[in-house]
Amino acid sequence: MPRIALVTCRPGPEIAVDRDLPVLVRALREAGAEADAVFWDGEQADWGGYDLAVLRSTWDYSWRAAEFLEWAERCGKVTRLANPAEVVRWNADKRYLGDLAEAGVPVVPTRYLAPGDGADGLPVDHEYVVKPTSGAGARFAARYTPDEHDTAVRQLARMHAEGFTAMVQPYVKGIDVSGERALQFYGGRLLHASRKGAVLSPGTPYDERKVAHPGLEPWTPTPAELAVAERALAAVPHASELLYARVDLVDGEDGQPRVMELELVEPNLFLSLHTGSVLRVVEAILAAAE
């Protein structure tokens, strides 16, 4: 009977509820495993007593990135951590988009402004997005027109004061037409895909809580989308050790899919939208535990 920890975080006012978590715990137990939902920062957690620890919904990690990455290293030394700590460290900083671009993967063009950098990198001729390189749920993210330069500068100052590096991307207008597609992989295979609408509305303050997955619906990925997703995953360090992945795609100005983000730490699986995927996730987790 394998012992499996589904790793989550403590509830809080800014933490979304992981509706997949009780579903997976129950399904794993019904499949014969000993499964627990465990806080990643739980003082009493005996990680070495588990055959596998699966990062499920550690949705506060970007606010405590250094502490979380240290925990991942420690956990990975006493049990198998999925995804591995090396992958988690690489993916926790969205400057990985530069690595993907260097590997020839089509990504949304991105510039980075670290604390100490000025605001000279803000565009003056097109709409753009500012967000942190370590973040989740559109926290500290906003879209701006060139006329809103002063507001964007204030956001940069706030982020830099809190130690965040900002990433600046052109606002991809294809999101307003074809949405953002999330291709989920589990156990090395495509699990399912979903599509959602635009998260960032014009004029929404960067520090206002957003709806992370507006208009979410099932999606059948196109061959082009699947090809880009597979290219992105092949470029990941330690790609062969991935248990799960989510590749978020948008259409560029040429109408072709580009990687917006690669979620390898704690992606929402949207199992309430894809109930038929529960069994496949359980099978992949059990195989990894053995």
Secondary structure, DSSP 4 states (H G I P E B T S, - for coil): --EEEEEE----TTPPP-THHHHHHHHHHHTT-EEEEEETT-TT--GGG-SEEEEEE-TTGGGGHHHHHHHHHHHHHHSEEES-HHHHHHHTSTTHHHHHHHTT--B---EEE-TT--STTS-SSS-EEEEESS-STTTT-EEE-GGGHHHHHHHHHHHHHTTPPEEEEE--TTHHHH-EEEEEEETTEEEEEEEE--S--TT--TTS---SSTT-EE----HHHHHHHHHHHHTSTTGGG-SEEEEEEEE-TTS-EEEEEEE-SS----TTT-GGGHHHHHHHHHHHH-
